[in-house]
């Protein structure tokens, strides 16, 4: 009888690669970055003025997004992440950045935000996390619950076209665009290959998930790659991916708003 191996555990995967990921790759923290080689928030202006507002970061990782939001003036920030190791890095990093005192770090799944009160958050942000979330509908329902009326939900994911195509020219397809679930090894960041499970939903899938959660969709972005030199200061800047992202979009961004039950568009 053929044995089917266990499915990858994303929580265990991030615990395994966190230390080397943060050391070798990292992520910008002076400005909010929506994706690798993406224009920064100060250029895209998706969130508006966040000064004095409360924000939840869904999948806060090592805390860089929290630090960037704090520098933008957000007053109360909650970061949620499934990885103990990533949160350990976030605590140390945010202490060094002198923003830990205004931050609440929560170990848990973004599918269950019960530790956050109803209608207590002005903005929900998620940056390249939701591809790891199996039950995105639960996450979206919980996000709507914790947002105040007219609150913003902005998130980015790896573009499904990027996930379906080779990283080398001519960037042809290596898996069906419509194949959502994919298991893959992340090599070089831990002993052996660390396996992950991702959910590369189509653009239409994400659109429908937002509509079904009764969000009003305001913008959909597929940014062209940025030549901003800030990317060269991270480990991501060493990757020769500009040509691909000039051909195939690397990041997909949605901006939605919590409106009345009958107002979703």
PAZAPA-4460 file (N, C-alpha, C; in steps of 0.05 Angstrom, whole numbers, plus 32768, in hexadecimal, padded with zeros to 4 digits):
% residues 265
    n_x    n_y    n_z   ca_x   ca_y   ca_z    c_x    c_y    c_z   seq   type   mol
   8011   7FE8   8000   8000   8000   8000   8012   8019   8000     1      X     A
   800B   802C   7FEF   801B   8045   7FEE   8013   8057   8004     2      X     A
   8027   8061   8013   8021   8073   8029   8021   8090   801F     3      X     A
   800D   809F   8026   800B   80BB   801F   8018   80CB   8035     4      X     A
   802D   80DB   802E   803B   80EA   8043   8028   80FF   804F     5      X     A
   802E   8107   8068   801F   811C   8075   8021   8136   8065     6      X     A
   800B   8145   8065   800B   815F   8058   801D   8172   8067     7      X     A
   802A   8184   8059   803C   8197   8067   802C   81A7   807B     8      X     A
   803A   81AD   8091   802F   81BE   80A7   803C   81D9   80A5     9      X     A
   802D   81ED   809C   8038   8208   8098   8042   8214   80B2    10      X     A
   8035   820E   80C8   803F   8219   80E2   805B   820E   80E8    11      X     A
   805E   81F3   80E5   8078   81E7   80EA   808C   81F1   80D6    12      X     A
   8084   81F5   80BD   8096   81FE   80A8   80A2   821A   80AF    13      X     A
   8090   822C   80B7   809A   8247   80BD   80AC   8247   80D6    14      X     A
   80A4   8236   80EA   80B6   8233   8101   80D2   8229   80F9    15      X     A
   80D3   8217   80E5   80EC   820C   80DD   80FE   8220   80CE    16      X     A
   80F2   8230   80BD   8102   8242   80AC   8105   825E   80B7    17      X     A
   80F7   8265   80CC   80F6   8281   80D4   8111   828D   80D9    18      X     A
   8122   8280   80E8   813C   828D   80EF   814C   8294   80D6    19      X     A
   814F   8281   80C4   815F   8285   80AC   8151   8299   8099    20      X     A
   8136   8296   8097   8127   82A9   8087   812C   82C5   808F    21      X     A
   812A   82CB   80A9   812D   82E6   80B3   814A   82F0   80AF    22      X     A
   815D   82DE   80B2   8179   82E5   80AF   8180   82EA   8091    23      X     A
   8177   82D9   807F   8180   82DA   8063   816E   82EB   8052    24      X     A
   8154   82EB   8057   8141   82F8   8046   8135   8311   8053    25      X     A
   8128   830D   806A   811C   8324   8077   8106   8331   8067    26      X     A
   80FF   834A   806F   80EA   8358   8062   80ED   8376   8069    27      X     A
   80E6   8388   8057   80E8   83A4   805E   80D7   83AC   8076    28      X     A
   80E0   83BF   8086   80D1   83C7   809D   80CF   83E6   809F    29      X     A
   80DE   83F5   8090   80DC   8412   8091   80C3   841B   8082    30      X     A
   80BB   840C   806E   80A3   8412   805E   8093   83F8   805A    31      X     A
   8079   83FB   8058   8068   83E3   8055   806B   83D8   8039    32      X     A
   8073   83BF   8037   8078   83B2   801E   8062   839D   8018    33      X     A
   8055   839F   8001   803F   838D   7FFB   8048   8373   7FEE    34      X     A
   8060   8371   7FE4   806A   8359   7FD7   8086   835E   7FCD    35      X     A
   8093   8348   7FC6   80AE   834A   7FBC   80AF   835A   7FA2    36      X     A
   80C0   836F   7FA3   80C3   8381   7F8C   80AA   8392   7F86    37      X     A
   8097   8392   7F99   807F   83A3   7F95   8085   83C0   7F9C    38      X     A
   8077   83D3   7F91   8078   83EE   7F9C   806F   83EE   7FB9    39      X     A
   8079   8400   7FC9   8073   8402   7FE5   8059   8411   7FEA    40      X     A
   804F   840F   8003   8035   841C   800A   8037   843A   8006    41      X     A
   804E   8446   800B   804F   8463   8007   804B   846C   7FEA    42      X     A
   804E   8459   7FD8   8048   845E   7FBB   802C   8455   7FB4    43      X     A
   8024   843E   7FBD   8009   8434   7FB6   7FF3   8441   7FC5    44      X     A
   7FF7   8448   7FDE   7FE3   8456   7FEF   7FC8   8448   7FF0    45      X     A
   7FCA   842E   7FF8   7FB2   841E   7FF9   7FA3   8421   8014    46      X     A
   7FB1   8428   8029   7FA5   8429   8043   7F9B   8445   804C    47      X     A
   7FA5   8459   803E   7F9E   8474   8047   7FAE   847B   8060    48      X     A
   7FA5   848F   806E   7FB3   8498   8086   7FAC   8485   809E    49      X     A
   7FC0   8478   80A8   7FBC   8464   80BE   7FC2   8470   80D9    50      X     A
   7FC8   848A   80DB   7FD0   8496   80F4   7FBA   8493   8109    51      X     A
   7FC1   8488   8120   7FAE   8485   8136   7F9B   846E   8133    52      X     A
   7F9D   845E   811E   7F8A   8449   8119   7F94   842E   8124    53      X     A
   7F81   841C   8129   7F88   8401   8131   7F8A   83EF   8119    54      X     A
   7F9E   83DD   8119   7FA3   83CC   8102   7FA8   83B0   810C    55      X     A
   7F9E   839C   80FD   7FA6   8380   8101   7FB5   8377   80E9    56      X     A
   7FCC   836A   80EE   7FDC   835F   80D8   7FD8   8340   80D9    57      X     A
   7FCC   8336   80C4   7FC6   8319   80C3   7FDE   830B   80B6    58      X     A
   7FED   82FC   80C7   8006   82F0   80BE   801D   8304   80C0    59      X     A
   8023   830C   80D9   8036   8322   80DE   8053   8319   80DB    60      X     A
   8058   82FF   80DA   8073   82F5   80D6   8087   8300   80EA    61      X     A
   809D   830B   80E1   80B2   8315   80F2   80AE   8332   80FB    62      X     A
   8097   833E   80F6   8090   8358   8101   8097   8370   80EF    63      X     A
   80A2   836B   80D8   80AA   8382   80C7   8092   8393   80BE    64      X     A
   807C   8386   80B7   8064   8395   80AF   8059   83A6   80C6    65      X     A
   805A   839A   80DE   8052   83A9   80F6   8063   83C2   80FA    66      X     A
   807D   83BF   80F8   808F   83D6   80FB   8089   83EB   80E6    67      X     A
   8084   83E3   80CD   807F   83F6   80B8   8065   8405   80BE    68      X     A
   8050   83F7   80C7   8037   8404   80CE   8039   8417   80E5    69      X     A
   804A   840F   80F9   804E   8421   8110   805C   843B   8107    70      X     A
   806F   8438   80F4   807C   8450   80EA   806A   8462   80DA    71      X     A
   8054   8456   80CF   8040   8465   80C1   802C   8473   80D4    72      X     A
   802E   846C   80EE   801D   8479   8102   8006   8469   810D    73      X     A
   8004   844F   8105   7FEF   843E   8111   7FF4   843D   812F    74      X     A
   7FDE   843F   813F   7FE1   8441   815C   7FE0   8427   816A    75      X     A
   7FCF   8415   8161   7FCC   83FB   816F   7FCD   83E5   815A    76      X     A
   7FE1   83D4   815B   7FE5   83C0   8147   7FE4   83A4   8154    77      X     A
   7FD4   8392   8149   7FD4   8376   8151   7FDF   8365   813A    78      X     A
   7FF3   8355   8141   7FFE   8343   812D   7FF7   8326   8134    79      X     A
   7FED   8317   8120   7FE5   82FB   8124   7FF6   82EA   8112    80      X     A
   8001   82D4   811D   8011   82C2   810D   8011   82A6   8119    81      X     A
   8013   8292   8107   8012   8276   8111   802C   826C   811B    82      X     A
   8042   827A   8115   805D   8270   811B   8068   827C   8135    83      X     A
   806E   826B   8148   807B   8274   8161   8096   8282   815A    84      X     A
   80A5   8276   8148   80C0   8280   8142   80BE   829C   8135    85      X     A
   80AB   829F   8123   80A8   82B9   8117   80A0   82CE   812B    86      X     A
   808F   82C7   813E   8086   82DA   8153   809D   82E1   8166    87      X     A
   80AF   82CD   816B   80C6   82D3   817C   80D8   82E8   816E    88      X     A
   80DC   82E4   8154   80EB   82F9   8145   80DD   8313   8146    89      X     A
   80C2   8313   8143   80B3   832C   8143   80B6   833B   815E    90      X     A
   80B5   832C   8174   80B7   8339   818E   80D3   8347   8191    91      X     A
   80E8   8339   8189   8103   8345   818B   8106   835C   8178    92      X     A
   80FC   8359   8160   80FE   836E   814B   80EF   8387   8154    93      X     A
   80D6   8383   815D   80C6   839A   8164   80D0   83A8   817D    94      X     A
   80DC   8399   818F   80E9   83A5   81A6   8100   83B7   819D    95      X     A
   8110   83AD   818A   8126   83BE   8180   811B   83D6   8171    96      X     A
   8104   83D3   8164   80F8   83E9   8155   80E9   83FC   8167    97      X     A
   80E7   83F6   8181   80D9   8406   8195   80BB   8409   818F    98      X     A
   80AE   83F4   8184   8091   83F4   8180   8083   83DD   818D    99      X     A
   8092   83CD   819C   8085   83B5   81A8   8070   83BD   81BC   100      X     A
   8073   83D4   81CA   8060   83DC   81DF   8045   83E2   81D4   101      X     A
   8043   83E9   81BA   8029   83EF   81AE   801F   83D9   819C   102      X     A
   802B   83C1   81A0   8025   83AA   818F   801C   8393   81A0   103      X     A
   8008   8385   8195   7FFF   836C   81A2   8004   8355   818E   104      X     A
   8014   8341   8197   801B   832B   8186   800A   8313   818F   105      X     A
   7FFD   8305   817B   7FEB   82EF   8181   7FF5   82D7   8172   106      X     A
   7FF9   82C1   8180   8000   82A8   8174   7FE6   8299   816D   107      X     A
   7FE1   8296   8153   7FC8   8288   814B   7FC4   828A   812D   108      X     A
   7FAE   827E   8125   7FA7   827D   8108   7F96   8296   8101   109      X     A
   7F9A   82A0   80E9   7F8A   82B6   80E0   7F6D   82AD   80D9   110      X     A
   7F68   8293   80DA   7F4D   8289   80D6   7F3C   828C   80EF   111      X     A
   7F49   8292   8106   7F3A   8294   811F   7F46   82AC   812E   112      X     A
   7F38   82C2   812E   7F41   82DB   813B   7F31   82E1   8154   113      X     A
   7F2A   82CC   8163   7F18   82D0   817A   7F24   82E1   8190   114      X     A
   7F3F   82E4   8190   7F4C   82F5   81A4   7F48   8313   819E   115      X     A
   7F3C   8319   8187   7F38   8335   817F   7F1A   833B   8180   116      X     A
   7F13   8351   818D   7EF7   8358   8191   7EE9   8360   8177   117      X     A
   7ECF   835C   8176   7EBF   8365   8160   7EC3   8383   815B   118      X     A
   7EC4   838A   8142   7EC5   83A6   8139   7ED8   83B7   814A   119      X     A
   7EF0   83AD   814D   7F05   83BB   815D   7F1D   83C4   814D   120      X     A
   7F1D   83BF   8133   7F34   83C4   8122   7F2C   83D6   810B   121      X     A
   7F3E   83E9   8104   7F38   83FB   80ED   7F42   83EF   80D3   122      X     A
   7F59   83E2   80D3   7F65   83D8   80BB   7F6F   83BB   80C0   123      X     A
   7F6B   83AA   80AD   7F77   838F   80AD   7F8A   838D   8095   124      X     A
   7FA2   8384   809A   7FB7   8382   8085   7FC2   8366   8086   125      X     A
   7FC6   835A   806E   7FD3   8340   806C   7FE5   8341   8053   126      X     A
   7FFE   833B   8057   8012   833D   8041   801F   8321   803D   127      X     A
   8018   8316   8026   8023   82FC   801D   8021   82E6   8033   128      X     A
   800A   82E5   803F   8004   82D0   8054   7FEE   82BE   804B   129      X     A
   7FD9   82C9   803E   7FC0   82BA   803A   7FC4   82A2   8027   130      X     A
   7FDA   82A1   8018   7FDF   828A   8008   7FE4   8271   8019   131      X     A
   7FEB   8275   8032   7FF0   825E   8044   7FD7   8256   8054   132      X     A
   7FC0   8263   804F   7FA8   8260   805F   7F94   824E   8050   133      X     A
   7F8E   8237   805C   7F7C   8225   804E   7F5F   822F   804E   134      X     A
   7F55   8239   8064   7F39   8241   8066   7F37   8260   8065   135      X     A
   7F3C   826B   804E   7F3D   8288   804B   7F21   8294   8051   136      X     A
   7F0C   8286   804C   7EF1   8291   8051   7EEE   8296   806F   137      X     A
   7EF9   8285   8080   7EF7   8289   809D   7F07   82A2   80A5   138      X     A
   7F1F   82A5   8099   7F2F   82BD   809E   7F20   82D6   8096   139      X     A
   7F14   82D6   807F   7F06   82EE   8075   7EEE   82F5   8087   140      X     A
   7EDF   82E0   8090   7EC8   82E5   80A2   7ED2   82F1   80BC   141      X     A
   7EE8   82E6   80C7   7EF3   82F0   80E0   7EFD   830D   80DC   142      X     A
   7F09   8312   80C6   7F13   832D   80C0   7EFC   8341   80BF   143      X     A
   7EE7   8339   80B2   7ED0   834B   80B2   7EC5   8350   80CE   144      X     A
   7EC4   833B   80DE   7EBA   833E   80F9   7EC9   8352   810A   145      X     A
   7EE4   8351   8108   7EF4   8362   8119   7EF7   837F   810F   146      X     A
   7EF0   8383   80F5   7EF2   839E   80EA   7EDB   83AF   80F2   147      X     A
   7EE1   83C9   80F7   7ECB   83DC   80FB   7EBD   83E2   80E0   148      X     A
   7EA6   83EE   80E2   7E97   83F6   80CA   7EA9   8408   80B9   149      X     A
   7EAA   8402   809F   7EBA   8411   808C   7ED7   840B   808E   150      X     A
   7EDF   83F6   809D   7EFB   83EF   80A0   7F06   83E3   8087   151      X     A
   7F21   83E6   8083   7F2F   83DD   806B   7F3B   83C1   8070   152      X     A
   7F39   83B0   805D   7F47   8396   805C   7F58   8396   8043   153      X     A
   7F72   8397   8046   7F84   8397   802F   7F98   8380   8032   154      X     A
   7F9A   8370   801D   7FAC   8359   801F   7FBA   8354   8004   155      X     A
   7FD1   8348   8006   7FE0   833F   7FEE   7FE6   8322   7FF0   156      X     A
   7FE8   8315   7FD9   7FEF   82F9   7FD7   8001   82F6   7FBF   157      X     A
   800F   82DF   7FBE   801E   82D9   7FA5   800A   82D6   7F8F   158      X     A
   8010   82E3   7F79   7FFD   82E2   7F62   7FFB   82C5   7F58   159      X     A
   7FE3   82BB   7F53   7FE0   82A0   7F49   7FEF   829A   7F2F   160      X     A
   7FF2   82AF   7F1F   8001   82AB   7F06   801F   82A7   7F0C   161      X     A
   8029   82B5   7F20   8045   82B1   7F28   8049   8295   7F33   162      X     A
   8036   828C   7F43   8038   8272   7F50   8036   825B   7F3B   163      X     A
   802A   8260   7F25   8025   824B   7F11   803B   824A   7EFC   164      X     A
   804E   825D   7EFC   8062   825F   7EE7   807E   825B   7EF1   165      X     A
   8090   8253   7EDF   80AD   8250   7EE5   80B9   826B   7EEC   166      X     A
   80CE   826A   7EFC   80DD   8282   7F03   80F2   828A   7EEF   167      X     A
   80F7   8278   7EDB   810B   827E   7EC6   80FD   8283   7EAB   168      X     A
   8109   8294   7E9B   80FD   829A   7E80   80F9   8280   7E71   169      X     A
   80E4   827D   7E61   80D0   8292   7E5B   80B9   8292   7E6E   170      X     A
   80BB   8289   7E87   80A7   828A   7E9B   808D   827C   7E93   171      X     A
   8090   8264   7E88   8079   8254   7E80   806C   8247   7E98   172      X     A
   8055   823C   7E94   8045   822F   7EA9   8052   8215   7EB2   173      X     A
   8054   8211   7ECD   805D   81F8   7ED8   8048   81E9   7EE7   174      X     A
   8031   81F6   7EEC   801A   81EA   7EF8   8001   81F8   7EED   175      X     A
   7FEA   81EB   7EEE   7FD2   81F8   7EE4   7FCB   8211   7EF5   176      X     A
   7FC4   8227   7EE7   7FBC   823F   7EF5   7FA6   823A   7F09   177      X     A
   7F94   8227   7F02   7F7C   8222   7F13   7F81   820E   7F29   178      X     A
   7F9A   8204   7F2B   7FA0   81F2   7F42   7FA6   8203   7F5A   179      X     A
   7F94   8201   7F6E   7F96   8213   7F85   7FAB   8208   7F99   180      X     A
   7FA8   81F0   7FA2   7FB9   81E5   7FB7   7FD3   81DB   7FAB   181      X     A
   7FE9   81E2   7FB8   8003   81D9   7FAE   8016   81D4   7FC6   182      X     A
   8025   81BE   7FC5   8039   81B9   7FD9   8055   81BD   7FCD   183      X     A
   8067   81CA   7FDC   8081   81D1   7FD1   8096   81D2   7FE6   184      X     A
   80AF   81CD   7FDF   80C5   81CE   7FF2   80D3   81E9   7FF1   185      X     A
   80D9   81F4   8009   80EA   820C   800A   8106   8203   8013   186      X     A
   8118   8203   8000   8133   81F8   8005   8146   820E   800F   187      X     A
   8159   8205   801F   816F   8217   8026   816A   8228   803F   188      X     A
   8152   8226   804B   814C   8236   8063   814B   8226   807C   189      X     A
   814D   820C   807A   814E   81FA   8091   815B   81E0   8089   190      X     A
   8161   81CF   809C   816E   81B6   8095   815B   81A5   8084   191      X     A
   8164   819D   806C   8152   818F   805A   813F   81A3   804D   192      X     A
   812B   8198   803F   8116   81A8   8033   80FF   81AB   8046   193      X     A
   80F5   81C4   8049   80DE   81C9   805A   80C6   81CC   8047   194      X     A
   80B2   81BB   804B   809B   81BA   8039   8085   81CC   8044   195      X     A
   8078   81D9   8031   8062   81EB   8037   804A   81E4   8025   196      X     A
   8033   81EC   802E   801A   81E9   801E   800F   8205   8019   197      X     A
   800B   820B   8000   8000   8226   7FF8   7FE6   8223   7FE9   198      X     A
   7FD7   8239   7FE9   7FBD   823A   7FDC   7FBD   8251   7FC9   199      X     A
   7FC2   824B   7FAF   7FC5   8260   7F9B   7FAA   8265   7F8D   200      X     A
   7F98   8272   7F9B   7F7E   8277   7F90   7F7F   828A   7F79   201      X     A
   7F6D   8287   7F66   7F6D   8299   7F4F   7F63   82B5   7F58   202      X     A
   7F67   82C8   7F46   7F5D   82E3   7F4B   7F3F   82E2   7F50   203      X     A
   7F30   82D3   7F40   7F13   82D1   7F44   7F0C   82C4   7F5F   204      X     A
   7F1C   82B0   7F67   7F17   82A4   7F81   7F19   82B8   7F98   205      X     A
   7F2E   82C8   7F98   7F31   82DC   7FAD   7F1B   82F1   7FAC   206      X     A
   7F13   82F9   7F94   7EFD   830C   7F90   7EE3   8300   7F9D   207      X     A
   7EDD   82E7   7F97   7EC5   82DB   7FA1   7EC6   82D7   7FC0   208      X     A
   7EDE   82D1   7FCA   7EE0   82CF   7FE7   7EDA   82E9   7FF5   209      X     A
   7EE3   82FF   7FEA   7EDD   8319   7FF5   7EBF   8320   7FF3   210      X     A
   7EB4   831A   7FDC   7E97   8320   7FD9   7E87   830F   7FEC   211      X     A
   7E8E   82F6   7FEF   7E7E   82E4   8000   7E81   82EC   801E   212      X     A
   7E97   82F9   8025   7E9A   8303   8040   7E8E   831F   8043   213      X     A
   7E81   8329   802E   7E72   8342   802F   7E85   835B   8031   214      X     A
   7E9C   8359   8023   7EAD   8370   8021   7EA7   837E   8006   215      X     A
   7EAB   8398   8006   7EAA   83A7   7FED   7EC6   83A9   7FE3   216      X     A
   7ECB   83A0   7FCA   7EE6   83A0   7FBF   7EEB   83BA   7FB1   217      X     A
   7F00   83C8   7FB9   7F06   83E3   7FAF   7F1C   83E3   7F9A   218      X     A
   7F30   83D1   7F9E   7F46   83D1   7F8A   7F51   83B5   7F88   219      X     A
   7F5A   83AE   7F70   7F6A   8396   7F6B   7F83   839F   7F5C   220      X     A
   7F9A   8398   7F67   7FB3   83A1   7F5B   7FC5   8389   7F54   221      X     A
   7FD3   838B   7F3D   7FE7   8378   7F35   8000   8389   7F2E   222      X     A
   800F   8392   7F42   8024   83A6   7F3E   803B   839C   7F2C   223      X     A
   8044   83AE   7F1B   805D   83A9   7F0D   8074   83AA   7F21   224      X     A
   808B   839D   7F1B   80A1   839D   7F2F   80AD   83B8   7F33   225      X     A
   80B5   83BD   7F4C   80C1   83D6   7F53   80E0   83D4   7F52   226      X     A
   80ED   83E9   7F49   810A   83EA   7F49   8114   83F9   7F62   227      X     A
   8103   83FC   7F76   810B   840A   7F8F   8123   83FB   7F9B   228      X     A
   8137   840B   7FA2   8150   83FF   7FAC   814D   83F3   7FC8   229      X     A
   8136   83F8   7FD5   8132   83ED   7FF0   8131   83CE   7FEF   230      X     A
   8129   83C3   7FD8   8128   83A6   7FD6   8144   839A   7FD6   231      X     A
   8158   83AA   7FCE   8173   839F   7FCD   817F   839C   7FE9   232      X     A
   8172   83A8   7FFD   817B   83A7   8019   8171   838E   8027   233      X     A
   8160   837E   801A   8156   8365   8025   8162   834E   8015   234      X     A
   815F   8336   8020   8168   831E   8011   8159   831A   7FF7   235      X     A
   8140   8324   7FF6   8131   8321   7FDD   813D   8330   7FC6   236      X     A
   814C   8345   7FCC   8159   8354   7FB7   816F   8345   7FA8   237      X     A
   8178   832F   7FB3   818C   831F   7FA6   8180   830D   7F90   238      X     A
   8166   830A   7F90   8159   82F9   7F7C   8156   8307   7F62   239      X     A
   815B   82FA   7F4C   8159   8306   7F32   813C   8301   7F28   240      X     A
   8129   830F   7F34   810D   830A   7F2E   80FF   8322   7F20   241      X     A
   810E   8337   7F1B   8102   834F   7F0F   80F6   8348   7EF3   242      X     A
   8105   8339   7EE3   80FC   8333   7EC8   80E2   8323   7EC9   243      X     A
   80E0   8310   7EDC   80C8   8301   7EDD   80B0   8313   7EE5   244      X     A
   80B4   8323   7EF9   809E   8334   7F03   8097   834A   7EEF   245      X     A
   80A8   834F   7EDC   80A2   8362   7EC7   8091   8354   7EB1   246      X     A
   8091   8339   7EB3   8082   8329   7E9F   8069   831D   7EAB   247      X     A
   806C   8312   7EC3   8056   8305   7ED1   8052   8313   7EEC   248      X     A
   803A   831C   7EF3   8037   832A   7F0D   803E   8317   7F24   249      X     A
   804E   8322   7F37   8056   8312   7F4E   8044   8314   7F66   250      X     A
   8036   832B   7F68   8025   832F   7F7F   8009   8339   7F76   251      X     A
   7FF5   8330   7F85   7FD9   8337   7F81   7FD0   8345   7F9A   252      X     A
   7FC4   835D   7F98   7FBB   836C   7FAF   7F9D   8373   7FAC   253      X     A
   7F8F   836F   7FC2   7F73   8377   7FC4   7F70   838C   7FDA   254      X     A
   7F60   83A0   7FD5   7F57   83B3   7FEA   7F39   83B2   7FEB   255      X     A
   7F2F   83AC   8003   7F12   83A9   8006   7F09   83B8   801F   256      X     A
   7EEF   83BC   8022   7EE5   83CC   8038   7ECD   83BE   8044   257      X     A
   7ECB   83BF   805F   7EB3   83B4   806C   7E9D   83C9   806A   258      X     A
   7E89   83C1   805B   7E71   83D3   8057   7E59   83C4   8061   259      X     A
   7E41   83D0   805D   7E29   83C3   8066   7E24   83AA   8057   260      X     A
   7E13   8398   8062   7E0D   837E   8056   7E03   8380   803A   261      X     A
   7DF5   8395   8033   7DE9   8398   8018   7DFA   83A7   8005   262      X     A
   7E13   83B0   800F   7E23   83C2   7FFE   7E3A   83B4   7FF0   263      X     A
   7E3F   839B   7FF5   7E56   838E   7FE9   7E54   838E   7FCB   264      X     A
   7E6B   8395   7FBE   7E6B   8398   7FA1   7E7B   8381   7F94   265      X     A
***
